[in-house]
């Protein structure tokens, strides 16, 4: 049985402001922006090339009887890119306030840059150069064919 992580609910204070930020500044695709049931609006956005989305909505946590986390309380959400310099230029070009890339070691996977959304939820962008030639979806498909997944 596969258990895939495909949606992460993200606590925000203003759905429209957050939708606009993730769409316009970070470049996420808006998959859903609608009232899915009376009184429950959901905005779901997906980063380009990702199999995992974020979901914004005040009532998301009500469905499972969960206590909603405070907006801005999520830290360490992480995106991966094959070329951090190109990603940095794209994000800055969109008007995003993002840190300069920091190379902690020359190893693949050891370069990061950081930004926050309007509520203070913290994101990291990791350079994983290997993804340029080995996209994650291809590696997962190969594992499944080989009986490893």
Secondary structure, DSSP 8 states (H G I E B T S, - for coil): ------EEE---S-HHHHHHIIIIIS--EEEEEEEEETTEEEEEEE-TT-S-EEEE-TTGGGTTT-----TT----EEEEES-HHHHHHHHHHTT------EESSSSTT-EEEEEE-TT--EEEEEE-GGGGTS-HHHHHHHHHHTT--
